[in-house]
């Protein structure tokens, strides 16, 4: 096995080759090619470009801090970029889509499960190239079959069988990774190996503030869009009401969600300032009461 800190591991090369082949095949299909182009146009839209740029700059900022540390090595950039593409962006997207108070907690909890540690370990110590070239399509096909079998009651037996097969493959890969690690530990740079292993875990934790910020921004944006259709048409009054909501909710996801679900609908275009004050007073009383009760 090549040293794990080379530009790409044998597994990453195998995934790259299979992925490239599949992408080329997609380009030969006219319908898929049109759909792919539409997806690309959406991804290059102004809002998504800004979204991706914010995430990239945040991760770059974290990386620049680590760059100043004595153990830094440029070979870590590969692991950071791969984490950003396949994990970091999806975490941020999920924080906006789910928009609940439990998402960040579940993200941390999921990344410290034993199974995740196993996955990181298996990903660190890979097999010979030809073995990886065989493993990737087998696991991919079995996983797709499992998804289909799980959705149909009549395939429940097949679903259980595939689960067992995938579990056996997973344990075999773990056993093989341990053997590879034990055989080649003398050849590995212990610090580089440890840092590469820890990068996904550390970056997942450090990106939590950005996830929180994006979730807060997204929730406020949804509140203000709804308020726009139910508020006074005077721009000055609209801004005043929005600032009032921000001062009341602050950075509390619980309060923002409560206001969006229960109180925006109580607003109407010709309402007086006294009516709006009553709405905000009622909202504050309920949110404070929920806090005392421990309601999330």
Buried (B, 14 or more C-beta within 10 A) or exposed (E): BEEBBEEBBBBBBBBEBBEEEEEEEEEEEEEEEEEBEEEEEEEEEEEEEEBBEBBBEBBEEBBEEBEEEEEBEEBBEBBBBBBBEEBBBEBBBBBBEBBBBEBBEEBEEEBEEEEBEBBBBBBBBBBEBEBBBEBBEEBEEBEEBBEEBBEEEEBEEBBEBBBEBBEEBBEEBBEBBEEBBEEEEEEBBEEBBEBBBEBBBBBBEBBBEBBBBBBBEBBBEBBBEBBEEEBBEEEEEBEBBBEBBBEBBEEBBBBBBBBBEEBBEBBEEEBEEEEBEEBBEEBBEBBEEBEEEEEE
